[in-house]
Amino acid sequence: MIVVALWRRGLLRRLDGEKLRHFLGVARDPLALSRRYPMWRILSVPRLLVSPAYARATARWLEYRSNLYDGIEG
């Protein structure tokens, strides 16, 4: 479900290596908070795979975070 939700919001197209490393907590910046508390830790993977509503909400949240990272929002 999450892949479909990300695809519909256009986030798969905007994904790059730096954002993916930040999300997974392997950012190159040793002082980044994402190294101690990566974003993926707060997500429920089984719910992402099964629940369309949770996948849509997560995709919306990831779009917001991506826009913050790019400097579009905030």
C-alpha positions, 0 to 999 in steps of 0.5 A, spaced: 500 500 500 505 504 501 508 504 494 502 505 491 501 511 496 508 514 495 507 513 487 500 517 487 503 523 491 509 523 486 514 522 491 518 516 488 520 521 482 523 526 487 527 520 491 534 521 491 540 518 495 541 523 500 533 523 502 533 516 503 540 516 507 536 521 511 530 517 512 534 510 514 539 514 519 545 513 515 546 520 513 553 523 512 553 528 517 555 525 524 551 530 528 544 529 524 538 527 529 536 522 523 542 518 525 540 517 533 532 517 531 531 515 524 524 516 521 523 509 519 523 507 527 516 510 528 512 507 522 509 500 523 511 496 517 505 491 517 500 497 517 504 500 511 503 494 507 495 493 509 492 499 511 490 504 505 489 509 510 495 509 514 499 508 508 496 515 505 497 518 512 504 516 512 505 518 504 502 525 506 507 526 512 513 523 508 511 529 502 511 534 508 518 532 510 521 531 503 518 538 502 522 541 509 528 537 507 528 541 500 526 548 503 519 548 500 516 548 506 517 551 513 
